[in-house]
Amino acid sequence: MWLYPADYVINEPDHEVHNRDANELISEIEGDILYMDPPYNHRQYGANYHMLNTIALYDEFEPSGKTGLRNYERSRWCIKSQVSNVFDDLVGKARFKYLFLSYNNEGLMSLEEVRRIMEKYGRYELIEQPYQRFKADKSENRNHKATSTMEYLHVLEKV
Ligand SMILES: C[S@@+](CC[C@H](N)C(=O)[O-])C[C@H]1O[C@@H](n2cnc3c(N)ncnc32)[C@H](O)[C@@H]1O
């Protein structure tokens, strides 16, 4: 495997990059537009992308279990019983004028659930876009057999 350094564009505008739990960070930032692209299913990114995390951290760790996974943070956005609460918490605390959420029709939160939460905080709008389904597994064993999926862009103007 060859790893090449990324080409960074050094430019003038001020920006900040954070590597934090979104529900903690949200109380410390504000702005015009908040775009949210959270995990939408139970697959934990720390488990699926552990190789990339190890490359990025470039540290020593003790592989554990059959797969040799490193320990990883479990996101509440990937847990069905918790995701509505963390989403409501984030939207409620957000000091942003416009909020956008990318999610799809196979997400842990239903369309109605997302709408119910967002509508509490302002003017809500939904944009739908059919999309070719990404097939990560063999067709006979897939949970979702549909070949297309519906991508939702949930829009909220906070009042
Ligand atoms: C659908 S991906 C976003 C992909 C990104 N928009 C891109 O184009 O590269 C969801 C991301 O949310 C991160 N994530 C999960 N739980 C989080 C949390 N509680 N706070 C902040 N980020 C979280 C995951 O690690 C993952 O990188």
The ligand as a Tripos MOL2 file, in Angstrom:
@<TRIPOS>MOLECULE
LIG
   27    29     1     0     0
SMALL
NO_CHARGES

@<TRIPOS>ATOM
      1 C1        -21.7800    9.6450    7.0000 C.3       1 LIG1
      2 S1        -20.2020    9.9520    7.7320 S.3       1 LIG1
      3 C2        -19.8350   11.5870    7.2300 C.3       1 LIG1
      4 C3        -19.0370   11.6050    5.9920 C.3       1 LIG1
      5 C4        -18.5390   12.9920    5.6130 C.3       1 LIG1
      6 N1        -19.6380   13.9070    5.3830 N.3       1 LIG1
      7 C5        -17.6840   12.8760    4.3560 C.2       1 LIG1
      8 O1        -18.1840   13.2060    3.2780 O.co2     1 LIG1
      9 O2        -16.5440   12.4260    4.4870 O.co2     1 LIG1
     10 C6        -20.5820   10.1620    9.4470 C.3       1 LIG1
     11 C7        -19.3940   10.6130   10.2930 C.3       1 LIG1
     12 O3        -19.8540   10.9530   11.6050 O.3       1 LIG1
     13 C8        -18.8660   10.5710   12.5360 C.3       1 LIG1
     14 N2        -19.5210   10.4900   13.8720 N.ar      1 LIG1
     15 C9        -20.2280    9.4730   14.4050 C.ar      1 LIG1
     16 N3        -20.6840    9.8080   15.6230 N.ar      1 LIG1
     17 C10       -20.2640   11.0760   15.8690 C.ar      1 LIG1
     18 C11       -20.4050   11.9610   16.9720 C.ar      1 LIG1
     19 N4        -21.0800   11.6080   18.0750 N.pl3     1 LIG1
     20 N5        -19.8330   13.1920   16.8850 N.ar      1 LIG1
     21 C12       -19.1380   13.5510   15.7750 C.ar      1 LIG1
     22 N6        -18.9650   12.7600   14.6980 N.ar      1 LIG1
     23 C13       -19.5210   11.5290   14.7510 C.ar      1 LIG1
     24 C14       -18.3650    9.2520   12.0020 C.3       1 LIG1
     25 O4        -17.1080    8.9250   12.5380 O.3       1 LIG1
     26 C15       -18.3080    9.5500   10.4960 C.3       1 LIG1
     27 O5        -17.0720   10.1030   10.1600 O.3       1 LIG1
@<TRIPOS>BOND
     1     1     2 1
     2     2     3 1
     3     2    10 1
     4     3     4 1
     5     4     5 1
     6     5     6 1
     7     5     7 1
     8     7     8 2
     9     7     9 1
    10    10    11 1
    11    11    12 1
    12    11    26 1
    13    12    13 1
    14    13    14 1
    15    13    24 1
    16    14    15 ar
    17    14    23 ar
    18    15    16 ar
    19    16    17 ar
    20    17    18 ar
    21    17    23 ar
    22    18    19 1
    23    18    20 ar
    24    20    21 ar
    25    21    22 ar
    26    22    23 ar
    27    24    25 1
    28    24    26 1
    29    26    27 1
@<TRIPOS>SUBSTRUCTURE
     1 LIG1         1 GROUP 0 **** ****
